[in-house]
Amino acid sequence: MTQVNEQQKLEWVELELRLMKREKKTDRALWWVLVVMTGLVFLSGIASAIMFFLADSAKSLETTINQLLMSVLALLCFLIPVFFKRKLKIHVPSFLLIVIYLFIYAHFILGEIYRIYDKSMIFDKVLHTTSGVVIACIGISVVFALANMKNERVKLSPFFVVLFSFCFALAIEYVWELFEYAVDRIAGANMQRWQDSIIGYDEAGNAIHSLPWGNGIADSMGDMAVNVLGALVVCVITYVILVKKPGWMTGVLIVSEKKLRLAAQARVEEAIAQDTPVPDFKGMMEAELQKRKRRKREKEN
């Protein structure tokens, strides 16, 4: 068995932890996405305030308040993943955070403020497809978290994992469609686009639709269909990975930092038991230092 002292073991665990996260490049992309998205949200809020002062009507006040509210909600939603990652010590993969931030910006700013929802049905369907992808990823993380609540290494059936994830995504989408229906019925909103097919009213005041079943059910069924498609793509990819290379999934799940560290320790223990040579930590540190110096010189030039 490979002889490893405690210091080497700690360094090895930290190295394995970084490898499992696989976030060197995506962390930089995440930083830029967050900075750009936050700046664009602030600019949208400022533009809304300027437009209010240029106009002078009660309607513009209502529109401005709504747009400022959407900007504030977007910023608050930006903070939620940060809270989970830093305060609750939950590891959220950077690639998933990038998708979530882009989704938040697209919904609150592009959709609600600039009303792209009203101009393009494709935009709405793209967001519902993306939500299927994100929720399916969360579902996969949930099933692994529930299976390992006692820090035990449980071997899960790949089919069970993807089945749970797929049903989880379907359940969330179904609840969302119920929410849209409730808002439309109670507040007279148009979240399910049911008003889009109204062509007139009969003598009793009932709406006459251009579609026999109304536009609302077509919108809801379309939303659920693309959501299922997004979830299905994630589930198929996940199934292949779990069958071919199950260990790869550890670093791309939403999991507590404690769980991730335990997984890294288990990998190191397994490597030691298999007489794997101890990594050259000193050489790796020197290589990393040289790389940073080279990047610094490139920036200066």
Residue pairs with C-beta under 8 A, 6 or more apart in sequence:
1 272
1 273
1 275
2 271
2 272
2 275
2 276
2 277
2 278
4 12
4 272
4 278
8 278
8 281
9 268
9 272
11 281
12 268
12 271
12 278
12 279
12 281
13 261
13 264
13 265
13 268
14 264
15 279
15 281
15 284
16 264
16 267
16 268
17 260
17 261
17 264
18 24
19 251
20 250
20 251
20 260
20 263
20 264
20 267
21 91
21 93
21 251
21 260
22 251
22 252
23 93
23 94
26 93
26 94
26 95
26 98
27 94
29 94
29 98
30 94
30 97
30 98
30 101
33 98
33 101
33 102
34 78
34 101
37 78
37 101
37 102
37 104
37 105
38 75
38 78
40 105
40 109
41 71
41 74
41 75
41 78
41 105
41 108
41 109
42 71
44 67
44 71
44 109
44 113
45 67
45 68
45 71
45 72
48 63
48 64
48 67
48 68
48 71
48 113
49 64
49 68
51 60
51 64
52 60
52 61
52 63
52 64
66 112
67 112
67 113
70 108
70 109
70 112
70 113
71 108
71 109
71 113
73 108
74 104
74 105
74 108
74 109
77 104
77 108
78 101
78 104
81 92
81 97
81 100
81 101
84 90
84 92
85 91
85 92
85 97
88 256
89 256
89 257
89 258
90 254
90 255
90 256
90 257
91 253
91 254
91 255
91 256
91 257
91 260
92 254
93 251
93 252
93 253
93 254
95 252
96 134
96 137
96 252
96 254
99 130
99 133
99 134
100 134
102 130
103 127
103 130
103 131
103 134
106 123
106 127
107 127
110 116
110 123
111 117
111 123
111 124
111 127
116 123
117 123
117 124
121 222
124 223
125 222
125 223
125 226
126 226
128 173
128 223
128 224
128 226
128 227
128 230
129 226
129 227
129 229
129 230
130 230
131 173
131 227
131 230
132 169
132 173
132 226
132 227
132 228
132 229
132 230
132 231
132 232
132 234
133 230
133 231
133 233
133 234
135 168
135 169
135 172
135 173
135 227
135 231
136 165
136 166
136 168
136 169
136 230
136 231
136 234
136 235
136 238
137 165
137 234
137 254
138 168
138 254
139 164
139 165
139 166
139 167
139 168
139 169
139 231
140 161
140 162
140 165
140 234
140 238
140 249
140 253
141 253
141 254
141 255
142 164
142 168
143 156
143 160
143 161
143 164
143 165
143 168
144 156
144 161
144 249
144 253
144 255
145 254
145 255
145 259
147 154
147 156
148 154
148 259
151 259
151 262
153 266
156 242
158 238
158 239
158 242
158 243
158 246
159 239
161 238
161 239
161 242
162 235
162 236
162 238
162 239
162 242
163 235
165 231
165 234
165 235
165 238
166 231
166 232
166 235
169 227
169 228
169 230
169 231
170 224
170 227
170 228
170 231
173 223
173 224
173 227
173 228
174 224
177 192
177 220
177 223
177 224
180 191
180 192
180 220
181 192
181 216
181 220
183 189
183 191
184 190
184 191
184 192
184 194
184 216
190 196
192 215
192 216
192 219
192 220
193 215
193 216
193 218
193 219
194 214
194 215
194 216
194 219
195 215
196 215
196 219
197 209
197 210
197 211
197 214
197 215
198 207
198 208
198 209
198 210
199 208
199 209
199 210
200 207
200 208
201 207
201 208
202 208
209 215
211 218
238 249
241 248
241 249
242 249
247 267
250 260
250 263
251 260
